[in-house]
Amino acid sequence: MAGQPLSEREELINWLLASLAFTNRTVNPNRTRVLAHLVPKDTDAGRFAAQCSTVALAPLAMYETLRSEAQTLLHDARTTLYDRLELLHFVAMSYNWQREYRLALDTIERALPEFDHEEFPIPHASLLMVLSVALRETGDAAGFLDHTMSAIDIYRRNDFPNGVGTGLISLAIAASARGDFERAKADCLEALAIFREVGVRTNEAFALGNMGLYCLSTGDDEQGEAYLNQAIGIGRDIGAPRVFLAYAIHLAEAWILAIRRKVADIRSARCDQADRAKLHESLALLAELEPKIPRRDDFTWNDLLLLRAVCEHLLGLCEDARTHAAQALELESTIASDKGLRILRVDELLADARIIAGQE
């Protein structure tokens, strides 16, 4: 393994870490360092930081354990400044993944004054990218754009294409939130070309998956499903549950809604044999998804319940459908104030769920 190109070694580490996390075993610091040393770093903190940089592939349940060790290393006098920046980047990034955006902002505000930005351009740009995501998700559009463009400029000047691609993906997400899907597609395709050239398959999967969502949003269902299938395939190949989870639920949504739209009234819905086969395939995909959803991710849990309820109802599994519809509506009442990372047609599915559950 030591003789392989760095990108291939990083990908193997990604796979090993994701597999370790998926077993839900307690993370052993010695074991994580054994994996992390495959990326050349000179200190324990550096090796841990390299390992942390891949943890976005792991279930959210792994973050708190890793963040706790990162905090310990941050208080270790032997930790170098560069390693501190890598660790702070991980801590802030993990807060973003858990939607704790204010904690991410606080972490970065403490980190930025610690170092000379010209001396450490790549860590500086990485912190700016995490900062920009937190600003985007807290509604500061101007701050998001300013910091994202600054980070992309630093990455370009320092010949760091993977960072440029990451910045473009972030711009695409913001464009899609404004409803500018053509701009989102253009940024995403540029990022996809970069990720394929540098050989970072995890980022390639995220670019493919996002392209799939943008195509679905503009009515190009066939192309959207093709992109989603490619992203899901990479997620399966490299054992990355977050990649798989991020896009498989959207693929199930596309399948189910394509059939649902053929039905004028959900109350009397019945499907032909071909549609029933696709609905059974959708249920199988949802069943594969279920063990990968973090316990605290009520958004994704509820999306899965909604999809399952409509799918079961279309198949005539009315008792199961009523149960799941009622569960979805009860959970929705606790999270309806924030519809951040949801499936694309959640309102349509909620309307069907109310009918299925007998509430309308």
N, C-alpha and C positions, 0 to 999 in steps of 0.2 A: 504493500500500500504506500510505503514511503516514497517509492519511485514514481508514483502517478502524478499527473498534473494537479495543481492546487484545486482547480474547480471540481475535479473528480473526487479528490479526497474530501472536500467540503460536502459534496453530495452524499458520499458514503457516511460521513458523520451525521448529516441530516437524517438519513435513513435509520441509523442506529439510535439516535436520540429520540426520534419519533416512535420507534418500536419500543424503546424503554419506557417512554411516557405512556404509551397506549396500554401497557400492562398494568398501569396504576400502582406500580410498586413505589415505595419510598425512594427518592433519588439519593444515591450514595455519592457523596462528594468525590471519593477516591475513584469511583467508576467513571464519573463524568470527566474527571481530569485525564483518565486513561484514554478516553475517546478524544478529548480536546487537544491532547498533545500532538495529534496527527497534523494539526495546523501549527507550523513552527512559531512558537512564542517562547520567551525566555523565563517567564516567571509564572508562579501559580495563578496569580491574578490575570496575567495575559492569556494563559491557557483557558481559564474559566471564561474570560471575556470572549474569546473566540468561540467557545461552546455556546455562550449565551446568545451570540449573534444569530444562531440558527434556531432558537427556541420558538420562533413564531410558527414553526411547523407543529409544535406540540400542543396537546390540549391545555386549556387555560388552567386546569388544576395544577399543572407543573410550575406555573409562574411564581407562586408565592414562595415555594421552597427554594427555587433558584434566586429569587430576589432577596431572600433572607441571607443566603450565602454571599451574594454580591454586596449587601450592606456591610457584612462582616469584613470583607476584603477592602471596602472603601475606608474603613477605620484602621486598617493595618498600615503601620508606618513604612513597611517595606514595599507597598504598592507604588509603582511609578506613576507619574502624571499621565502618560499615555494610557496606561491600563485603567487609571481612574476614569478617564474620558470614555473608554470603551464600556466600562461598568455602568457609568451614569447613563450612557446611551441605552444600554439594555434595560435599566430600571425604568427610564422614561418610556421606552417603547412598550414594555410590558404593561404599564399603566394604560397606554393607548389601546392595546389589544383588549383590556378589560373594561374599556370605556370609562376609565377614571381619568378624564382629561385634565381636570384641575390639578391632580397630583402629578401628572406628566408635566404640565406647565411649571409647577413649583420646582420640580427636579431640574428642569433645564435652566430656569432662571438662576438657580444656585450654581449650575455647572458653567455657564458661559463666562462669568468673570474670572474663572479659575486659571485660564490659560491664554497664551498668545495665539490669536486666531491665525496669524500668518505662519507661525511655526508648525501648527497642527491643522492644516487645511481640511483634510478628509474627516477627522473627528468633528471639526467645526461644522462642516456641511451636513454630516449625519445628524448632529444635534438639531440643526436648523430644520431638517426634514421632519424629525419627530415633532418638533415645535409646531411646524406648519400644519401637520395633521391634527394636532390638538386644537389649534386655532380654527381650522376648518370645521371641526365637529362642535365647536362652541360658538360658531356664528360669526367669527371675525374674518370675513372674506378678504378684506384688504391686507390684513396681516398674513393670512395664508398665502396669498399670491406673492407678496413681497419676499417672504422667507423661502418659499419654494423656488422662485426664480434666482434668488441669491445662491441657494444650495446647488441648483443645476449649473450655474455659472462657475462656481468653485470646482465642481466635479469635472466640467469640460476643460477648465484651465489646467487641471491636475491629471488629465487623462485617466479618468475613473468612469468608464462607460456604464457599469452596472448602476452607479449612483444616478447618472443621467436618466437611465431607464426608469428607476424608481421615482424620480421627480416627475417624469412624464406621466406615469400611471396616476400619481396624485393629482396632477392637473386634469387628467381625463375624468377622474372621479368627481372633481369639482364641476367640470363642464357638464357632466351628466346630471348632477344635482340641479343645474340651471335649466336643464332641458335641452342643452345643445349637444345632441348625441353625435352629430357629424364631427364636431370638434373633438369630442371624447374618442370617437373611433380613430381619428387621425393621430392623436397623441398616443393612443394605445397601440396602434400598428407600428409606430416609430419605436416605441419601447419594446415591442415584441421582436422586432428585427435586431435590436441591440442585445436582448437577452439570448437570442439564438446564436448570435455571433460570439458572445463571450461564454456561452455554454452553461448558463445558470438556469437549470430546468425548473426549479421552484418558482422563480420569477416569471419564467416563460408560461408556467401554468396559470399564474395570477393574471397575466396579460391576456391569455386565451380566454379565461373565464370571464373577465370583464368585457372583452369583445363580444362574447356570447350574450351577456346581459344587455349591452347596447343594441345589438341586433334584435333581440326580443322586444326591446322597448320601442323600436321603430317598425315593428311588424314583420321583420325578416326572420320568421320562426325557424325555417329550415337551416339557414346559415347560423343562427343563434345556437340551435341544438348541436350543430357540428362543432362549433367552438367549445361549447360546454363539455361535450364528450371528450374532446382532446385534453382539456384541462383535467377532467376527472381521471382520464387514463394516466396522465403523468402522476397525479396524486396517488393512484393505486400503485404504479410502478415503483415509486420511491418511498412508499410507506409514509405519506404525509397526511395525517388525518385532517389538519386544518384546511389544506387545499381541497381535499375530497369533500369535506363538509360545506365549504364555502359555495361550491357550485352544484353539487349533486341535488341539493334541495330545489335549486332553480330549474334543473332539468326535469325533476318530478313535477314541479309546478307547470312547466310548459306542456308536458304530456297530458296532465289531468285537465288543464284549462282548454286545451285544443278539443278535447272530447266534450267538456262541459258546454262549450259554446255552440255545439250542435243541438243542444237541448233547449227548447223554449222555456220550459217550466221544470225546475228542479224537483217539484213535488211528484211529477209523473215520469221522471227520467228513467229510461231503459236504453241499453246499448246493444249494438250488433256484436257479432263474434270477434271481429277484428279489434274493435274498440275495447272489448272486455279483455282481450289478451294484453293490450297496452296498459290497461288499468291494473291488471295483475302484475305486470312488470313494474309499474309505478309503486305499488304496495311493497314489492320486494326491495326496490331501491330505498324506500322510506324505512323499511326494517333494517337495512344495512346501515343507514344513517343513525338510527336511534342510539346505539351504544357510543357513538362518537360525539354526541352533544354534551357539552359541559353542564353539570347540574344547575349552575346558576344562570345559564343563558336562557331566560324565559322567552325571549324573542324567538329564538330558533325552535324551542320546544313548542311554542304556540303555533308557529307556522307549520310544523310537522303535524300537529293535531288537526289543524284546519284542512290541510291537504288530505290527510287520512280520512277525515269525516266525509268530505265530498267524494273521494274515490270510492269509499265503501258504499255510500248511498247510491252512486251510479251503478255499482255492481249488485245492488239489491241486498246488501248486508246491513239492513236497516237498524238492527239493535246496536251493532258495533258503531255504526255511523252516529246514532243519537248519543251514545256514550261519549264518543270523542268530540262531537260538536259541543256538547254541554261542558266538557272539560276545557275546551278551547275558549269558549265564551267566558267562563269563570276566570281563567287565567288572563284573558285579554282585558278584563275590567281592572286589573292591577297594573297593566303596562301600557294602556292606550295613550297615555300622555306623551310617549316617546316612540315614534315609529322610525327609528334610525335605520338599522340594518335589517330590513324585512324583505320577504319575497315581494315580487313586483305588483301583484294584484291582490293584496291582503284585504282590501275593502270588499271586493267581489266575493271572496271566500267567506268573509264574516257574514255577509248578507245571506249566503246559502246556509251557513252554519245555524243562523237563527231560525230559518225555516226547518232545517233537519231536526233541530233540537225541540221543535214545537213552540218556539217563542214568538212566532209570527204566523 
